[in-house]
Amino acid sequence: MNRIFGRGKPKGPPPNLTDCIGNVDSRTESIDKKIARLDVELVKYKDQMKKMRDGPSKDVVFFFQNMVKQKAMRVLKQKRMYESQRDNLMQQSFNMEQANYTIQSLKDTKTTVDAMKIGAKEMKKAYKQVKIDQIEDLQDQLEDMMEDANEVQEALSRSYGTPEIDEDDLEAELNALGDELLLDDDSSYLDEAASVPSVPEGVPSDIKTNKVTFPSCGITIQI
């Protein structure tokens, strides 16, 4: 049958939006180059028309100006046509880019959803391997071990041979100690010692009895 009807041509890959966008953009660039060439021609014709204004004969100037003007008009029409084609191609490229962006976003969303489904299955599988009762038992064991460790520390820090002392007695002793410190801080006795009158010079004294007599007040002091 293949010899009679021949074999069909192998089918090529389906059209791709990215390739289509590339083709349209290349066509747009080609049209832009044509528009640029037409702009150069328009500038040239415009300069020629300016130079013809100072010609010797008005009829000749008008004839050549009209001829140049017709050429410029024809070039301008081509430019407008190319600009219209370029705008259409740019709009097509934009529309295809929007469609391509939407398609890619949907593909990314589908990939994300698939990954989330796989993650949910893995979480369920892992959760089945975790036993809540075992975790609670482990926590209870750790708590009991911490209590045992505290009891061991208390037993090791126990003191031996220390007499029992009443806290009330300690507080009373502390208060008394504070009163003694206050009494020691009192320096008034120094003021009294400083106020004792000194022994005046030339005052008669009894060397044998070690006494000093103050005639003015009639007081005798044993020294």
C-alpha positions in Angstrom: 0.0 0.0 0.0 2.9 2.3 0.8 4.2 1.8 -2.7 0.9 2.8 -4.3 -0.1 5.7 -2.2 3.3 6.6 -0.8 4.1 7.5 2.7 2.9 10.5 4.4 5.3 13.3 5.4 6.3 13.2 9.0 4.5 15.7 11.1 6.6 18.5 12.5 6.4 19.8 16.0 3.3 21.9 16.8 3.6 25.6 16.6 5.1 27.3 19.7 4.1 30.7 20.9 7.7 31.6 21.8 8.8 30.8 18.2 5.9 32.8 16.8 6.7 35.8 18.9 10.3 35.6 17.7 9.2 35.5 14.1 6.9 38.5 14.5 9.5 40.5 16.3 12.0 39.8 13.5 9.5 41.0 11.0 8.9 44.2 13.1 12.6 44.9 13.1 12.8 44.5 9.3 9.9 47.0 8.8 11.6 49.4 11.2 14.7 49.3 9.0 12.6 50.1 5.9 10.9 53.0 7.7 14.4 54.3 8.6 15.5 54.2 5.0 12.3 56.1 3.9 13.0 58.7 6.5 16.4 59.3 5.0 14.8 59.7 1.5 12.2 62.2 2.9 15.0 64.3 4.4 16.8 64.3 1.1 13.7 65.4 -0.8 12.9 68.1 1.7 16.4 69.5 1.4 16.1 69.5 -2.4 12.8 71.4 -2.2 14.4 74.1 0.0 17.3 74.6 -2.4 14.9 75.0 -5.4 13.2 78.1 -3.9 16.1 80.3 -5.0 16.1 79.2 -8.7 16.3 81.6 -11.7 12.9 80.8 -13.2 9.7 80.3 -11.2 8.2 77.9 -13.8 11.2 75.7 -13.7 11.4 75.8 -9.9 7.7 74.9 -9.7 8.1 72.0 -12.1 11.0 70.5 -10.2 9.5 71.2 -6.9 6.3 69.4 -8.0 8.3 66.4 -9.2 10.2 66.2 -6.0 7.1 66.7 -4.0 5.4 63.8 -5.8 8.3 61.5 -4.9 8.2 62.6 -1.3 4.5 62.0 -1.1 5.0 58.5 -2.5 7.7 57.8 0.0 5.5 59.2 2.8 2.7 56.9 1.8 5.0 53.9 1.9 6.2 55.0 5.3 2.6 55.2 6.6 1.9 51.7 5.2 4.9 50.3 6.9 4.1 52.0 10.2 0.6 50.5 10.1 2.1 47.0 9.4 4.6 47.5 12.3 1.8 48.5 14.7 -0.2 45.5 13.8 2.8 43.2 14.3 3.6 44.8 17.6 0.0 44.3 18.8 0.1 40.6 17.6 3.4 40.1 19.5 2.0 41.7 22.6 -1.1 39.5 22.5 0.9 36.3 22.0 3.2 37.4 24.9 0.2 37.8 27.1 -1.1 34.4 26.1 2.3 32.8 26.6 2.6 34.4 30.1 -0.8 33.1 31.1 0.0 29.6 29.9 3.3 29.6 31.8 1.6 30.9 34.9 -0.9 28.0 34.7 1.9 25.5 34.2 3.7 26.9 37.2 0.5 26.8 39.2 0.0 23.1 38.3 3.6 22.3 39.2 3.1 24.0 42.5 -0.1 22.1 43.2 1.5 18.8 42.3 4.4 19.5 44.6 2.0 20.4 47.4 0.2 17.1 46.9 3.4 15.2 47.1 4.4 17.1 50.2 1.0 16.3 51.8 1.5 12.6 51.1 5.0 12.6 52.6 3.7 14.4 55.7 0.9 11.8 56.1 3.4 9.0 55.7 5.8 10.5 58.2 3.0 11.3 60.7 2.0 7.7 60.7 5.5 6.8 62.0 5.2 9.2 64.9 3.3 7.8 67.9 1.8 10.4 70.3 1.7 7.9 73.1 5.4 7.2 72.8 6.2 10.9 72.9 4.1 11.4 76.0 5.7 8.4 77.7 9.1 9.8 76.8 8.2 13.1 78.3 7.1 11.4 81.5 10.3 9.5 81.7 12.4 12.6 81.2 10.4 14.4 83.9 11.0 11.5 86.4 14.7 11.5 85.6 14.9 15.2 86.3 13.2 14.7 89.6 15.6 11.9 90.5 18.5 14.1 89.5 17.2 16.9 91.8 16.9 14.4 94.7 20.5 13.3 94.1 21.7 16.9 94.2 19.9 17.6 97.4 21.3 14.4 99.0 24.8 15.4 97.9 24.5 18.9 99.3 23.3 17.7 102.7 25.5 19.0 105.6 26.7 16.9 108.5 27.3 17.8 112.2 25.9 21.3 111.9 23.9 22.2 115.1 20.4 23.3 114.6 20.0 27.1 115.1 16.7 28.8 115.6 16.1 31.5 113.0 14.5 33.8 115.7 17.8 33.7 117.7 19.8 34.5 114.6 17.5 37.5 113.8 17.8 38.8 117.4 21.6 38.5 117.3 21.6 40.3 114.0 19.6 43.1 115.4 21.8 43.4 118.5 24.9 43.4 116.2 23.4 46.4 114.5 22.9 48.2 117.8 26.6 47.6 118.7 27.7 49.0 115.4 25.7 52.1 116.0 27.2 52.5 119.5 30.7 52.1 118.0 29.9 54.8 115.5 29.2 57.3 118.3 32.2 59.5 118.7 30.9 61.9 121.3 33.3 60.6 123.9 36.1 62.1 121.9 34.4 65.5 122.2 34.3 65.0 126.0 37.9 64.1 126.1 38.8 67.2 124.1 36.8 69.4 126.5 38.9 68.4 129.5 41.0 71.5 130.6 44.7 71.1 130.2 47.1 71.4 133.1 48.1 75.1 133.4 51.7 75.9 133.5 53.1 77.2 136.8 50.4 75.6 138.8 51.8 74.2 142.1 51.7 70.5 142.5 52.4 68.0 145.2 55.2 65.8 143.8 55.0 63.3 146.5 51.3 62.7 146.3 51.1 63.3 142.5 48.3 65.7 142.9 47.5 68.9 141.0 45.5 71.7 142.6 43.5 74.4 140.7 43.4 77.4 143.1 40.8 79.2 141.0 38.1 76.5 141.6 39.6 74.7 144.5 39.7 71.3 142.8 42.5 68.7 143.3 43.1 66.0 140.7 45.1 62.8 141.3 47.6 62.2 138.4 
